[in-house]
Amino acid sequence: MGESAAAMIRQSLKDPPSLEAKRRLMALAEKLRFSDRARVPWLRCVELLERIGTSPARATLELFRNIADPETSADATRSLERLAVMTK
């Protein structure tokens, strides 16, 4: 849910929640921050492969498309779709 979840967490923290709710919301916010930072190298990798655009680069993106993680698969799929449009 990414940024939409982060926005909801920030909004919930504005209204003074109970101490337990605040602790849990802060823990969730920290996980989201880590998740976003961890995605940057991955997105750069996909971007680089897309810019290279060679057959081996496309084959690598195809492999990434088949990874179980939905976000990872979606990033690779979008990249391959852009490459398909550029080669037409």
N, CA, C and O atoms as CSV, one atom per row, in Angstrom:
chain,resi,resn,atom,element,x,y,z
A,1,MET,N,N,0.828,-1.199,0.000
A,1,MET,CA,C,0.000,0.000,0.000
A,1,MET,C,C,0.869,1.257,0.000
A,1,MET,O,O,0.388,2.347,-0.308
A,2,GLY,N,N,2.133,1.105,0.342
A,2,GLY,CA,C,3.112,2.166,0.188
A,2,GLY,C,C,2.723,3.509,0.754
A,2,GLY,O,O,2.447,3.648,1.945
A,3,GLU,N,N,2.707,4.511,-0.135
A,3,GLU,CA,C,2.512,5.891,0.290
A,3,GLU,C,C,1.130,6.134,0.881
A,3,GLU,O,O,0.997,6.935,1.807
A,4,SER,N,N,0.100,5.468,0.373
A,4,SER,CA,C,-1.238,5.689,0.941
A,4,SER,C,C,-1.298,5.208,2.387
A,4,SER,O,O,-1.946,5.831,3.228
A,5,ALA,N,N,-0.618,4.094,2.674
A,5,ALA,CA,C,-0.566,3.617,4.064
A,5,ALA,C,C,0.228,4.593,4.926
A,5,ALA,O,O,-0.147,4.870,6.065
A,6,ALA,N,N,1.324,5.112,4.383
A,6,ALA,CA,C,2.137,6.070,5.140
A,6,ALA,C,C,1.327,7.316,5.463
A,6,ALA,O,O,1.430,7.851,6.567
A,7,ALA,N,N,0.517,7.786,4.506
A,7,ALA,CA,C,-0.310,8.969,4.744
A,7,ALA,C,C,-1.335,8.702,5.850
A,7,ALA,O,O,-1.576,9.563,6.696
A,8,MET,N,N,-1.928,7.522,5.840
A,8,MET,CA,C,-2.900,7.171,6.876
A,8,MET,C,C,-2.229,7.079,8.243
A,8,MET,O,O,-2.810,7.491,9.247
A,9,ILE,N,N,-1.030,6.550,8.290
A,9,ILE,CA,C,-0.306,6.446,9.558
A,9,ILE,C,C,0.023,7.839,10.080
A,9,ILE,O,O,-0.158,8.124,11.264
A,10,ARG,N,N,0.516,8.721,9.176
A,10,ARG,CA,C,0.834,10.095,9.605
A,10,ARG,C,C,-0.405,10.795,10.152
A,10,ARG,O,O,-0.332,11.484,11.170
A,11,GLN,N,N,-1.546,10.621,9.478
A,11,GLN,CA,C,-2.786,11.239,9.936
A,11,GLN,C,C,-3.188,10.694,11.306
A,11,GLN,O,O,-3.617,11.452,12.176
A,12,SER,N,N,-3.051,9.399,11.495
A,12,SER,CA,C,-3.408,8.783,12.779
A,12,SER,C,C,-2.519,9.281,13.906
A,12,SER,O,O,-2.963,9.394,15.049
A,13,LEU,N,N,-1.279,9.577,13.591
A,13,LEU,CA,C,-0.353,10.067,14.624
A,13,LEU,C,C,-0.640,11.518,14.999
A,13,LEU,O,O,-0.227,11.963,16.070
A,14,LYS,N,N,-1.344,12.273,14.137
A,14,LYS,CA,C,-1.687,13.662,14.463
A,14,LYS,C,C,-2.698,13.718,15.598
A,14,LYS,O,O,-2.590,14.555,16.495
A,15,ASP,N,N,-3.692,12.815,15.557
A,15,ASP,CA,C,-4.658,12.723,16.647
A,15,ASP,C,C,-3.984,11.916,17.742
A,15,ASP,O,O,-3.559,10.786,17.500
A,16,PRO,N,N,-3.876,12.475,18.946
A,16,PRO,CA,C,-3.131,11.755,19.977
A,16,PRO,C,C,-3.749,10.378,20.281
A,16,PRO,O,O,-4.758,10.286,20.979
A,17,PRO,N,N,-3.129,9.310,19.749
A,17,PRO,CA,C,-3.643,7.969,20.051
A,17,PRO,C,C,-3.165,7.520,21.424
A,17,PRO,O,O,-2.373,8.200,22.076
A,18,SER,N,N,-3.657,6.372,21.846
A,18,SER,CA,C,-3.168,5.810,23.104
A,18,SER,C,C,-1.683,5.492,22.943
A,18,SER,O,O,-1.178,5.425,21.822
A,19,LEU,N,N,-1.002,5.302,24.037
A,19,LEU,CA,C,0.425,5.012,23.996
A,19,LEU,C,C,0.704,3.733,23.204
A,19,LEU,O,O,1.658,3.679,22.428
A,20,GLU,N,N,-0.119,2.716,23.396
A,20,GLU,CA,C,0.058,1.454,22.666
A,20,GLU,C,C,-0.176,1.650,21.170
A,20,GLU,O,O,0.591,1.141,20.352
A,21,ALA,N,N,-1.230,2.384,20.806
A,21,ALA,CA,C,-1.512,2.643,19.390
A,21,ALA,C,C,-0.377,3.441,18.757
A,21,ALA,O,O,0.030,3.174,17.626
A,22,LYS,N,N,0.132,4.433,19.509
A,22,LYS,CA,C,1.243,5.244,18.997
A,22,LYS,C,C,2.475,4.370,18.768
A,22,LYS,O,O,3.156,4.517,17.753
A,23,ARG,N,N,2.764,3.474,19.691
A,23,ARG,CA,C,3.924,2.589,19.558
A,23,ARG,C,C,3.793,1.723,18.311
A,23,ARG,O,O,4.753,1.551,17.560
A,24,ARG,N,N,2.602,1.184,18.099
A,24,ARG,CA,C,2.378,0.317,16.937
A,24,ARG,C,C,2.432,1.106,15.629
A,24,ARG,O,O,2.994,0.637,14.639
A,25,LEU,N,N,1.851,2.297,15.629
A,25,LEU,CA,C,1.893,3.135,14.428
A,25,LEU,C,C,3.328,3.534,14.084
A,25,LEU,O,O,3.709,3.547,12.913
A,26,MET,N,N,4.119,3.859,15.104
A,26,MET,CA,C,5.524,4.220,14.872
A,26,MET,C,C,6.295,3.030,14.295
A,26,MET,O,O,7.139,3.205,13.416
A,27,ALA,N,N,6.009,1.833,14.784
A,27,ALA,CA,C,6.674,0.633,14.264
A,27,ALA,C,C,6.313,0.419,12.793
A,27,ALA,O,O,7.177,0.076,11.985
A,28,LEU,N,N,5.047,0.618,12.448
A,28,LEU,CA,C,4.633,0.493,11.052
A,28,LEU,C,C,5.292,1.552,10.174
A,28,LEU,O,O,5.735,1.260,9.064
A,29,ALA,N,N,5.352,2.781,10.678
A,29,ALA,CA,C,5.989,3.856,9.923
A,29,ALA,C,C,7.456,3.541,9.662
A,29,ALA,O,O,7.961,3.824,8.576
A,30,GLU,N,N,8.136,2.970,10.621
A,30,GLU,CA,C,9.542,2.607,10.450
A,30,GLU,C,C,9.703,1.525,9.387
A,30,GLU,O,O,10.637,1.576,8.588
A,31,LYS,N,N,8.801,0.548,9.373
A,31,LYS,CA,C,8.861,-0.504,8.355
A,31,LYS,C,C,8.658,0.079,6.962
A,31,LYS,O,O,9.321,-0.337,6.012
A,32,LEU,N,N,7.745,1.037,6.835
A,32,LEU,CA,C,7.512,1.666,5.534
A,32,LEU,C,C,8.730,2.447,5.072
A,32,LEU,O,O,9.068,2.428,3.889
A,33,ARG,N,N,9.395,3.136,5.998
A,33,ARG,CA,C,10.603,3.877,5.621
A,33,ARG,C,C,11.667,2.927,5.129
A,33,ARG,O,O,12.328,3.213,4.131
A,34,PHE,N,N,11.854,1.800,5.800
A,34,PHE,CA,C,12.842,0.823,5.375
A,34,PHE,C,C,12.479,0.262,4.010
A,34,PHE,O,O,13.344,0.104,3.148
A,35,SER,N,N,11.214,-0.037,3.814
A,35,SER,CA,C,10.752,-0.604,2.554
A,35,SER,C,C,11.045,0.346,1.398
A,35,SER,O,O,11.513,-0.094,0.347
A,36,ASP,N,N,10.780,1.631,1.570
A,36,ASP,CA,C,11.030,2.600,0.513
A,36,ASP,C,C,12.515,2.707,0.203
A,36,ASP,O,O,12.898,2.764,-0.965
A,37,ARG,N,N,13.359,2.734,1.235
A,37,ARG,CA,C,14.805,2.819,1.017
A,37,ARG,C,C,15.335,1.571,0.338
A,37,ARG,O,O,16.261,1.653,-0.469
A,38,ALA,N,N,14.773,0.438,0.645
A,38,ALA,CA,C,15.245,-0.809,0.063
A,38,ALA,C,C,14.859,-0.916,-1.414
A,38,ALA,O,O,15.520,-1.627,-2.170
A,39,ARG,N,N,13.807,-0.226,-1.831
A,39,ARG,CA,C,13.365,-0.298,-3.223
A,39,ARG,C,C,14.208,0.540,-4.166
A,39,ARG,O,O,14.246,0.251,-5.362
A,40,VAL,N,N,14.872,1.550,-3.679
A,40,VAL,CA,C,15.621,2.444,-4.560
A,40,VAL,C,C,16.661,1.698,-5.399
A,40,VAL,O,O,16.672,1.874,-6.617
A,41,PRO,N,N,17.538,0.871,-4.808
A,41,PRO,CA,C,18.499,0.151,-5.656
A,41,PRO,C,C,17.805,-0.759,-6.677
A,41,PRO,O,O,18.267,-0.888,-7.811
A,42,TRP,N,N,16.722,-1.374,-6.281
A,42,TRP,CA,C,15.984,-2.236,-7.205
A,42,TRP,C,C,15.457,-1.424,-8.384
A,42,TRP,O,O,15.609,-1.836,-9.533
A,43,LEU,N,N,14.847,-0.287,-8.116
A,43,LEU,CA,C,14.302,0.535,-9.189
A,43,LEU,C,C,15.398,1.052,-10.107
A,43,LEU,O,O,15.193,1.166,-11.315
A,44,ARG,N,N,16.549,1.363,-9.550
A,44,ARG,CA,C,17.679,1.790,-10.383
A,44,ARG,C,C,18.148,0.665,-11.288
A,44,ARG,O,O,18.515,0.906,-12.438
A,45,CYS,N,N,18.140,-0.548,-10.787
A,45,CYS,CA,C,18.518,-1.713,-11.574
A,45,CYS,C,C,17.555,-1.891,-12.748
A,45,CYS,O,O,17.993,-2.104,-13.879
A,46,VAL,N,N,16.267,-1.808,-12.496
A,46,VAL,CA,C,15.266,-1.948,-13.556
A,46,VAL,C,C,15.441,-0.834,-14.584
A,46,VAL,O,O,15.376,-1.079,-15.788
A,47,GLU,N,N,15.661,0.385,-14.108
A,47,GLU,CA,C,15.848,1.515,-15.013
A,47,GLU,C,C,17.073,1.308,-15.898
A,47,GLU,O,O,17.027,1.574,-17.100
A,48,LEU,N,N,18.149,0.842,-15.315
A,48,LEU,CA,C,19.370,0.606,-16.075
A,48,LEU,C,C,19.148,-0.457,-17.149
A,48,LEU,O,O,19.544,-0.274,-18.300
A,49,LEU,N,N,18.517,-1.559,-16.773
A,49,LEU,CA,C,18.241,-2.609,-17.754
A,49,LEU,C,C,17.341,-2.093,-18.877
A,49,LEU,O,O,17.516,-2.456,-20.040
A,50,GLU,N,N,16.388,-1.252,-18.523
A,50,GLU,CA,C,15.503,-0.678,-19.533
A,50,GLU,C,C,16.280,0.222,-20.481
A,50,GLU,O,O,16.074,0.179,-21.693
A,51,ARG,N,N,17.169,1.034,-19.933
A,51,ARG,CA,C,17.967,1.931,-20.775
A,51,ARG,C,C,18.920,1.161,-21.676
A,51,ARG,O,O,19.148,1.551,-22.821
A,52,ILE,N,N,19.473,0.078,-21.168
A,52,ILE,CA,C,20.364,-0.745,-21.989
A,52,ILE,C,C,19.560,-1.336,-23.145
A,52,ILE,O,O,19.962,-1.224,-24.303
A,53,GLY,N,N,18.432,-1.959,-22.837
A,53,GLY,CA,C,17.488,-2.409,-23.836
A,53,GLY,C,C,17.931,-3.539,-24.746
A,53,GLY,O,O,17.223,-3.863,-25.700
A,54,THR,N,N,19.066,-4.142,-24.488
A,54,THR,CA,C,19.535,-5.235,-25.325
A,54,THR,C,C,18.742,-6.506,-25.040
A,54,THR,O,O,17.948,-6.565,-24.102
A,55,SER,N,N,18.972,-7.506,-25.860
A,55,SER,CA,C,18.296,-8.789,-25.658
A,55,SER,C,C,18.583,-9.385,-24.282
A,55,SER,O,O,17.651,-9.821,-23.606
A,56,PRO,N,N,19.853,-9.416,-23.843
A,56,PRO,CA,C,20.121,-9.952,-22.501
A,56,PRO,C,C,19.455,-9.118,-21.394
A,56,PRO,O,O,19.002,-9.670,-20.391
A,57,ALA,N,N,19.397,-7.793,-21.576
A,57,ALA,CA,C,18.749,-6.939,-20.578
A,57,ALA,C,C,17.254,-7.250,-20.513
A,57,ALA,O,O,16.678,-7.318,-19.427
A,58,ARG,N,N,16.636,-7.438,-21.662
A,58,ARG,CA,C,15.214,-7.781,-21.690
A,58,ARG,C,C,14.969,-9.155,-21.071
A,58,ARG,O,O,13.982,-9.362,-20.365
A,59,ALA,N,N,15.873,-10.086,-21.343
A,59,ALA,CA,C,15.735,-11.429,-20.757
A,59,ALA,C,C,15.815,-11.360,-19.240
A,59,ALA,O,O,15.098,-12.079,-18.544
A,60,THR,N,N,16.687,-10.498,-18.726
A,60,THR,CA,C,16.803,-10.332,-17.279
A,60,THR,C,C,15.522,-9.739,-16.708
A,60,THR,O,O,15.052,-10.166,-15.654
A,61,LEU,N,N,14.956,-8.756,-17.402
A,61,LEU,CA,C,13.685,-8.179,-16.959
A,61,LEU,C,C,12.569,-9.227,-16.985
A,61,LEU,O,O,11.693,-9.222,-16.120
A,62,GLU,N,N,12.599,-10.122,-17.971
A,62,GLU,CA,C,11.617,-11.217,-18.018
A,62,GLU,C,C,11.753,-12.112,-16.793
A,62,GLU,O,O,10.757,-12.549,-16.217
A,63,LEU,N,N,13.005,-12.382,-16.401
A,63,LEU,CA,C,13.220,-13.182,-15.188
A,63,LEU,C,C,12.664,-12.460,-13.969
A,63,LEU,O,O,12.008,-13.071,-13.126
A,64,PHE,N,N,12.926,-11.159,-13.877
A,64,PHE,CA,C,12.423,-10.372,-12.753
A,64,PHE,C,C,10.896,-10.354,-12.736
A,64,PHE,O,O,10.282,-10.321,-11.669
A,65,ARG,N,N,10.289,-10.376,-13.919
A,65,ARG,CA,C,8.828,-10.358,-14.009
A,65,ARG,C,C,8.224,-11.586,-13.325
A,65,ARG,O,O,7.114,-11.527,-12.795
A,66,ASN,N,N,8.951,-12.679,-13.340
A,66,ASN,CA,C,8.446,-13.932,-12.779
A,66,ASN,C,C,8.748,-14.110,-11.293
A,66,ASN,O,O,8.438,-15.153,-10.716
A,67,ILE,N,N,9.347,-13.102,-10.678
A,67,ILE,CA,C,9.625,-13.156,-9.247
A,67,ILE,C,C,8.297,-13.055,-8.498
A,67,ILE,O,O,7.394,-12.332,-8.919
A,68,ALA,N,N,8.184,-13.777,-7.397
A,68,ALA,CA,C,6.913,-13.858,-6.657
A,68,ALA,C,C,6.446,-12.525,-6.080
A,68,ALA,O,O,5.241,-12.297,-5.978
A,69,ASP,N,N,7.365,-11.641,-5.701
A,69,ASP,CA,C,7.002,-10.360,-5.098
A,69,ASP,C,C,6.204,-9.521,-6.099
A,69,ASP,O,O,6.717,-9.206,-7.173
A,70,PRO,N,N,4.971,-9.155,-5.776
A,70,PRO,CA,C,4.127,-8.427,-6.737
A,70,PRO,C,C,4.695,-7.076,-7.173
A,70,PRO,O,O,4.577,-6.708,-8.341
A,71,GLU,N,N,5.304,-6.340,-6.256
A,71,GLU,CA,C,5.863,-5.038,-6.628
A,71,GLU,C,C,7.025,-5.209,-7.595
A,71,GLU,O,O,7.126,-4.482,-8.583
A,72,THR,N,N,7.899,-6.166,-7.315
A,72,THR,CA,C,9.046,-6.436,-8.167
A,72,THR,C,C,8.579,-6.853,-9.549
A,72,THR,O,O,9.091,-6.359,-10.554
A,73,SER,N,N,7.633,-7.736,-9.608
A,73,SER,CA,C,7.091,-8.204,-10.870
A,73,SER,C,C,6.447,-7.057,-11.649
A,73,SER,O,O,6.625,-6.954,-12.863
A,74,ALA,N,N,5.711,-6.208,-10.966
A,74,ALA,CA,C,5.041,-5.078,-11.616
A,74,ALA,C,C,6.050,-4.084,-12.181
A,74,ALA,O,O,5.843,-3.558,-13.275
A,75,ASP,N,N,7.132,-3.819,-11.462
A,75,ASP,CA,C,8.171,-2.904,-11.955
A,75,ASP,C,C,8.781,-3.433,-13.243
A,75,ASP,O,O,8.937,-2.684,-14.208
A,76,ALA,N,N,9.127,-4.707,-13.270
A,76,ALA,CA,C,9.728,-5.316,-14.454
A,76,ALA,C,C,8.733,-5.349,-15.607
A,76,ALA,O,O,9.108,-5.112,-16.755
A,77,THR,N,N,7.478,-5.639,-15.315
A,77,THR,CA,C,6.449,-5.685,-16.363
A,77,THR,C,C,6.270,-4.317,-17.003
A,77,THR,O,O,6.206,-4.214,-18.228
A,78,ARG,N,N,6.191,-3.271,-16.199
A,78,ARG,CA,C,6.043,-1.914,-16.743
A,78,ARG,C,C,7.245,-1.533,-17.601
A,78,ARG,O,O,7.098,-0.893,-18.642
A,79,SER,N,N,8.417,-1.927,-17.162
A,79,SER,CA,C,9.627,-1.635,-17.924
A,79,SER,C,C,9.588,-2.338,-19.283
A,79,SER,O,O,9.902,-1.733,-20.308
A,80,LEU,N,N,9.205,-3.609,-19.285
A,80,LEU,CA,C,9.109,-4.355,-20.547
A,80,LEU,C,C,8.041,-3.761,-21.462
A,80,LEU,O,O,8.211,-3.745,-22.681
A,81,GLU,N,N,6.957,-3.280,-20.894
A,81,GLU,CA,C,5.900,-2.651,-21.701
A,81,GLU,C,C,6.414,-1.368,-22.349
A,81,GLU,O,O,6.117,-1.096,-23.512
A,82,ARG,N,N,7.182,-0.585,-21.603
A,82,ARG,CA,C,7.755,0.639,-22.180
A,82,ARG,C,C,8.733,0.293,-23.300
A,82,ARG,O,O,8.757,0.957,-24.336
A,83,LEU,N,N,9.540,-0.749,-23.090
A,83,LEU,CA,C,10.479,-1.169,-24.131
A,83,LEU,C,C,9.746,-1.630,-25.388
A,83,LEU,O,O,10.191,-1.355,-26.503
A,84,ALA,N,N,8.638,-2.320,-25.215
A,84,ALA,CA,C,7.864,-2.791,-26.367
A,84,ALA,C,C,7.320,-1.612,-27.175
A,84,ALA,O,O,7.302,-1.659,-28.405
A,85,VAL,N,N,6.881,-0.569,-26.496
A,85,VAL,CA,C,6.357,0.607,-27.187
A,85,VAL,C,C,7.482,1.332,-27.926
A,85,VAL,O,O,7.287,1.818,-29.040
A,86,MET,N,N,8.652,1.401,-27.302
A,86,MET,CA,C,9.782,2.121,-27.919
A,86,MET,C,C,10.295,1.409,-29.167
A,86,MET,O,O,10.827,2.065,-30.063
A,87,THR,N,N,10.153,0.098,-29.252
A,87,THR,CA,C,10.687,-0.642,-30.392
A,87,THR,C,C,9.696,-0.746,-31.539
A,87,THR,O,O,10.042,-1.258,-32.604
A,88,LYS,N,N,8.473,-0.273,-31.346
A,88,LYS,CA,C,7.467,-0.332,-32.430
A,88,LYS,C,C,7.649,0.800,-33.383
A,88,LYS,O,O,6.901,0.917,-34.353
